[in-house]
Each structure stands twice: as structure tokens, then as C-alpha cells.
């Protein structure tokens, strides 16, 4: 059984002080709840403070929002996987639609980052998803297939098992619109089928696939109850510790 993974992507929000206040409240809300894997993904400037605070917890892991593929060098403004490892970062979000759209990241660039992450024992959260025009043209499956094959080139079965896929329909990110549970499940099932083609069916069954796109406390339980939805990558609703705690708790297995 795949353990659900709920991640908070704070994007360009949360100073160190705000991060500390968030964690104080969030930890009080969830206690030692460990029915799902919890990941906090702060901006780079807050990673050291969050890393320090999480040493006092057992059930929350640390992620980063991006990284470069080189270990060091003349790459002004970039952060290397080795730098993240030194701060006890476990996960790294790669290929987010904002990186693709605003910063021109291609599947080839994302693939180079993926391979570098594995080398430094970082677990990628690979984001994929279609735009609204692509969905309206009936291109959902072709877009997802292309992103998966391009981003996962040269990734072996062991590495794929360590990867989290985040399906984020671009039209639902930060818009208040959410894919219906049925739409999300359909996309997740297709992603799992494609992973089986890239690797093998047994490996695909082990890979966790998150949903992202305006996830909130009032829709989290329905989304997370779908058979192929193994968690959530939460944006805006993760900035409030109580709201995020409710989403985390919605991922608990049904009795």
C-alpha cells in the first residue's frame, strides 16, 4: 500500500520568522500524526531555519522548490543539490508549471535536474500537467506522456520508485478551479499506465502520484480517496497552518 504524501509548496512566501510561526502552530495542530508523509517546501532563504526547527520533529520532512544540476561553479543565483543535502533537504520539486512557463524550463532541463537529484540522494517531486487550451483540444494524454518520457529519460526502476509524480493541471493552479475527483483520477490512472510503459507495471504500482491544483480542506478528502491519488502538492492553502493540517489529516487511511 502506497503511503500518502502531502507537501506544502510555499512558493515565494514565508520569511524565516513566518516559517517559525507556521511550524509552531502546525506541529501543535497535528502532534505526532504520521499516517501520511508530510513535507514542507519553503523558499531557499527559509530552508536553514525550517531545517533547524524540523530536527525537533519525527514526522515532517523538508523539501526545496528547485535546484540546478551542477554540483558547483559559475552559476550565479543557482542552488546545487549538494547545498540542499547539507541542509538535510530530502525532497526537491522539479518541473513546476511556473518554472516551465515563467523561466522556460523544458523537459530536457528538468531531466538533467532529475538525474542530478538522484546522484545526491534527493527525491524529486516531478510536476506535470496540461494547460486549459491543451485540455480543451483533447491533448491531455499526449501532453502528460511527452512530459513523463522527456523528464524521466535515463531514469531506472530504482530511481523511479524514489520519485513522486505531481499531477498539476495548470488551469487549476492558484485559480480556485479544481479538477473533479473523476477528472483527477482519470489523469492519475493514465500517468500510472505510462509509468508502466517507461519502466514496468510493478514499479509503476509503487510510485506515488500527488494531485495539485487548488487543494483545500473542503475538497481534499474526496480527491485523496481516489485509488490512484496518493497525496497532494498544496499551494495557497498550505500557507495557513490550520488549513494545511486539515488537508494532511484528510489523507489518513479510512478505517
GIJO-V884257 format. One record per backbone hydrogen bond with DSSP energy under -0.5 kcal/mol. CO is the residue of the C=O (numbers start at 1). NH is the residue of the N-H. E is the energy in kcal/mol with one decimal. If there is no record, write none. Layout:
CO:NH:E
CO:NH:E
This chain:
4:37:-3.4
5:7:-0.5
5:232:-1.3
6:39:-2.3
7:9:-0.7
7:234:-3.2
8:10:-0.9
8:41:-2.6
11:13:-1.5
13:43:-0.6
15:19:-2.5
16:20:-2.2
17:21:-2.1
18:22:-2.4
19:23:-2.6
20:24:-2.1
21:25:-1.9
22:26:-3.2
23:27:-2.7
24:28:-1.3
25:29:-1.9
26:30:-2.3
27:31:-2.3
30:33:-2.0
37:6:-2.9
38:61:-3.1
39:8:-2.7
40:42:-0.5
40:63:-2.9
41:10:-2.0
43:46:-1.5
43:47:-0.7
44:47:-1.1
44:48:-0.5
46:50:-2.7
47:51:-3.1
48:52:-2.2
49:53:-2.4
50:54:-2.4
51:55:-0.7
52:55:-0.8
53:56:-1.4
54:57:-1.8
59:38:-0.8
61:40:-2.6
62:90:-2.9
62:91:-1.9
63:42:-0.6
64:93:-3.1
68:81:-0.6
73:75:-1.9
75:78:-2.2
79:68:-3.2
80:84:-1.6
81:85:-2.3
82:86:-1.7
83:87:-0.7
84:87:-1.0
84:89:-2.1
85:88:-1.9
90:123:-2.7
91:64:-1.7
92:125:-2.6
94:127:-2.7
96:99:-0.9
96:100:-2.2
97:101:-3.0
98:102:-2.4
98:103:-0.6
99:103:-1.1
99:105:-1.6
100:104:-0.6
106:110:-2.5
107:111:-2.5
108:112:-1.9
109:113:-1.9
110:114:-2.5
111:115:-2.5
112:116:-1.8
113:117:-2.3
114:118:-2.1
115:119:-1.6
116:120:-1.2
117:120:-0.6
117:122:-2.8
118:121:-1.8
122:124:-0.7
123:92:-2.0
124:126:-0.6
124:164:-2.6
125:94:-2.5
125:127:-0.6
126:166:-3.5
128:168:-3.4
130:170:-1.8
130:171:-0.8
131:135:-2.1
132:136:-2.7
133:137:-1.6
134:139:-2.9
135:138:-1.6
139:143:-2.6
140:144:-2.5
141:145:-2.6
142:146:-2.2
143:147:-2.5
144:148:-2.5
145:149:-2.6
146:150:-2.5
147:151:-2.5
148:152:-2.1
150:153:-0.8
152:155:-2.0
154:156:-0.5
156:160:-2.6
157:161:-2.1
158:162:-1.0
160:163:-1.5
163:208:-0.6
164:126:-2.8
165:167:-0.6
165:210:-3.5
166:128:-2.4
166:168:-0.8
167:212:-2.4
169:172:-2.5
170:173:-1.3
172:174:-0.7
180:184:-2.9
181:185:-2.5
182:186:-2.2
183:187:-2.0
184:188:-2.6
185:189:-2.7
186:190:-1.9
187:191:-2.4
188:192:-2.5
189:193:-2.2
190:194:-2.5
191:195:-2.5
192:196:-1.7
193:197:-1.3
194:198:-2.2
195:199:-2.7
200:204:-2.4
201:205:-1.9
202:206:-0.6
203:206:-1.4
203:207:-1.0
208:165:-2.4
208:210:-0.5
209:230:-3.2
210:167:-2.9
211:233:-1.9
216:219:-1.3
216:220:-1.7
217:221:-0.5
219:223:-1.9
220:224:-3.0
221:225:-0.9
222:225:-0.5
223:226:-1.5
226:229:-1.3
228:230:-0.7
230:5:-2.2
231:211:-2.0
232:7:-2.9
232:234:-0.6
234:9:-3.0
235:238:-2.0
236:239:-1.6
237:240:-0.6
239:241:-0.6
240:244:-2.7
241:245:-2.0
242:246:-1.9
243:247:-1.8
244:248:-2.6
245:249:-2.5
246:250:-1.4
247:251:-0.6
248:251:-1.4
249:252:-1.5
